[in-house]
């Protein structure tokens, strides 16, 4: 997706073209096959949901055909992780491949150990202290409870993005706010959780036994299997 003359433009394919996803089932099958996939174009040709879908159906009236809605369906099901995992932008990682990303991005650290070794900042600590393995919180709840806001800590969006890039958090669902009358209003809001809620601690950390560099090379090898023409520098930057 790119802004052209003040208008956001999607770079997809026609509905009838080979390789076009027509429903969330086809998208999930592709993610499971490849292992991980950004939502929007990332500099590797074809390696995104955007480039496998028809732009005419994004943000349309039919939720079943809308890739923007598919991301919410996938996040809600909890079988594939969704979050800002690729260049600080959103995408998907399958259960099989999540441990490799966790080992690489965390450098073998659980968050508490990261904090103890002085490798996490206070803003990150304030957010992560809110989460147990079964916790789900709206983004505005995280922001308020962790002390961000006008007279509090700054850079909430950057901090929660960092925690997703490090695989300590993911987006678990999207829901509207509810007013005092029990009525939904406004835009859908992200709900955050730890990926351990999806896959369990043992699975998420199962690649800790290998070095982060070994995990990185495994991820790169998998990506190049399906996108052999991808530029090596772009691949490495996207993965790490």
C-alpha positions in Angstrom: 0.0 0.0 0.0 1.3 3.4 -1.0 0.1 7.0 -0.8 -0.2 8.4 -4.3 -1.4 12.0 -4.8 -2.8 12.0 -1.3 -4.7 8.8 -1.7 -3.8 5.3 -0.3 -3.5 2.8 -3.1 -3.4 -1.0 -2.8 -1.3 -3.1 -5.1 -3.2 -6.4 -5.4 -4.3 -8.7 -8.2 -7.6 -9.3 -10.0 -10.1 -11.6 -8.4 -9.8 -14.1 -11.3 -6.0 -14.2 -11.3 -4.1 -17.3 -10.1 -2.9 -16.8 -6.6 -5.7 -14.5 -5.5 -7.2 -15.3 -2.1 -11.0 -15.3 -2.1 -11.7 -16.0 1.6 -10.1 -16.3 5.0 -9.7 -20.1 4.6 -7.4 -19.7 1.6 -5.3 -17.1 3.4 -4.9 -19.3 6.5 -3.9 -22.2 4.3 -1.2 -20.1 2.6 0.1 -18.8 5.9 0.4 -22.3 7.3 2.3 -23.4 4.1 4.7 -20.5 4.0 4.9 -20.0 7.8 4.6 -16.2 8.0 3.2 -13.3 5.9 3.0 -9.5 6.2 -0.4 -7.9 5.7 0.9 -5.2 3.3 3.6 -5.1 0.7 7.0 -5.1 2.3 9.6 -4.9 -0.5 9.6 -8.6 -1.4 7.4 -9.0 -4.5 4.3 -11.1 -3.7 5.1 -11.6 -0.1 2.0 -10.0 1.5 -1.7 -10.4 1.8 -2.2 -7.2 -0.1 -0.5 -8.7 -3.2 -2.6 -11.8 -3.1 -6.0 -10.1 -3.0 -8.2 -7.9 -5.1 -8.1 -4.2 -3.9 -11.8 -3.9 -4.8 -12.8 -6.0 -1.7 -10.8 -4.2 1.0 -12.9 -2.2 3.4 -16.0 -3.2 1.5 -19.5 -4.0 2.6 -19.1 -7.8 2.6 -16.9 -8.8 5.6 -16.5 -12.4 4.2 -14.6 -11.0 1.2 -12.7 -8.3 3.0 -9.0 -9.0 3.8 -9.1 -6.3 6.5 -11.8 -8.3 8.3 -9.9 -11.6 7.8 -7.1 -10.3 10.0 -9.6 -9.9 12.8 -11.0 -13.4 12.2 -7.5 -15.0 12.3 -6.5 -13.0 15.4 -9.7 -14.0 17.2 -9.3 -17.7 16.4 -5.9 -17.8 18.1 -4.3 -20.4 15.8 -2.1 -18.0 13.9 -0.4 -15.0 15.6 -1.1 -11.5 14.3 0.8 -8.4 15.3 3.4 -5.9 14.2 6.1 -8.4 13.4 7.6 -7.2 10.1 9.4 -3.9 9.9 7.1 -2.5 12.6 4.1 -3.4 10.4 1.4 -6.0 10.8 1.6 -9.6 9.7 1.0 -13.2 10.6 3.2 -16.0 12.0 2.1 -19.6 12.2 2.3 -21.8 15.3 5.1 -23.8 13.7 7.3 -20.8 13.0 6.6 -18.6 16.0 9.3 -20.2 18.2 11.9 -19.3 15.7 10.8 -15.7 15.6 10.6 -15.6 19.4 14.1 -17.0 19.8 15.5 -14.6 17.3 13.7 -11.4 18.4 14.0 -12.1 22.1 17.6 -13.2 21.9 16.7 -16.1 24.2 15.2 -13.8 26.9 11.9 -14.0 28.6 10.8 -10.5 29.4 11.5 -10.7 33.1 15.1 -11.7 32.3 15.4 -9.0 29.8 14.4 -6.4 32.4 16.7 -7.9 35.0 19.6 -7.6 32.7 18.8 -4.0 31.9 17.8 -4.6 28.3 14.2 -3.4 28.6 13.1 0.2 29.4 10.6 1.4 32.0 7.8 2.0 29.5 8.1 -1.7 28.3 8.1 -2.9 31.9 5.0 -0.9 32.8 3.1 -2.6 30.0 4.3 -6.1 30.4 3.5 -6.0 34.2 -0.1 -5.9 33.1 0.0 -9.2 31.4 -0.3 -12.7 32.6 -0.5 -15.6 30.2 -4.4 -15.4 30.2 -4.7 -11.6 30.2 -6.4 -9.8 27.3 -6.6 -6.0 27.4 -7.9 -3.3 25.0 -5.2 -0.9 23.8 -6.8 2.0 25.6 -6.8 -0.1 28.8 -3.1 -0.9 28.4 -2.3 2.8 27.8 -4.2 4.0 30.8 -3.1 1.3 33.2 0.5 1.5 32.3 0.5 5.3 32.9 0.8 6.7 29.4 -1.1 9.8 28.4 -1.0 13.6 28.5 0.6 13.9 31.9 2.3 10.5 32.0 4.6 8.3 30.0 5.2 9.1 26.3 5.4 7.1 23.1 2.8 4.4 23.8 2.4 3.4 20.2 6.2 3.0 19.7 6.6 1.0 22.9 3.8 -1.4 22.2 5.1 -1.9 18.7 8.5 -2.7 20.1 7.0 -5.3 22.3 5.3 -6.9 19.3 8.4 -6.8 17.2 10.2 -8.6 20.1 7.3 -11.2 20.1 6.3 -10.4 23.7 2.8 -9.3 22.7 0.4 -9.9 19.8 -3.0 -8.7 18.8 -5.6 -11.2 20.0 -8.9 -9.6 18.8 -10.6 -6.4 17.6 -13.7 -5.1 19.2 -15.7 -1.9 19.5 -15.9 0.1 22.8 -19.2 -0.2 24.7 -20.9 2.7 26.3 -22.8 2.8 29.6 -25.9 1.6 27.9 -24.2 -1.5 26.5 -24.1 -0.2 23.0 -21.1 -0.5 20.7 -19.6 2.6 19.2 -16.6 3.8 17.2 -13.9 1.9 15.4 -12.8 -1.6 16.3 -10.0 -1.5 18.9 -7.1 -3.9 19.2 -7.0 -6.3 22.1 -3.5 -7.4 23.2 -2.2 -10.6 24.8 1.0 -12.5 25.2 1.5 -15.1 22.4 1.9 -17.7 25.2 -1.9 -17.4 25.4 -2.2 -18.9 21.9 0.5 -21.5 22.0 1.6 -22.0 25.6 5.0 -21.1 27.1 6.6 -24.4 26.3 5.9 -24.1 22.6 6.8 -20.4 22.3 10.2 -20.9 23.9 10.9 -24.3 22.2 13.6 -22.8 20.0 15.5 -21.3 22.9 17.8 -24.4 22.7 19.4 -23.0 19.5 21.2 -19.7 18.9 19.2 -16.7 17.6 21.5 -16.8 14.5 20.4 -20.4 13.8 16.7 -19.4 14.1 17.3 -16.4 11.8 18.9 -18.7 9.1 16.0 -21.1 9.4 13.5 -18.3 8.8 15.4 -16.9 5.9 15.8 -20.3 4.3 12.0 -20.8 4.6 11.2 -17.4 3.1 13.6 -18.0 0.2 12.1 -21.4 -0.5 8.9 -19.6 -1.7 10.4 -16.3 -2.8 13.8 -17.3 -4.2 14.3 -14.0 -6.1 13.9 -11.9 -2.9 16.8 -9.4 -2.3 19.0 -10.8 0.5 19.3 -7.4 2.2 15.6 -6.8 2.2 15.0 -10.3 3.6 17.4 -9.9 6.4 16.1 -6.5 7.3 12.5 -7.8 7.4 13.3 -10.9 9.4 15.3 -9.0 12.1 
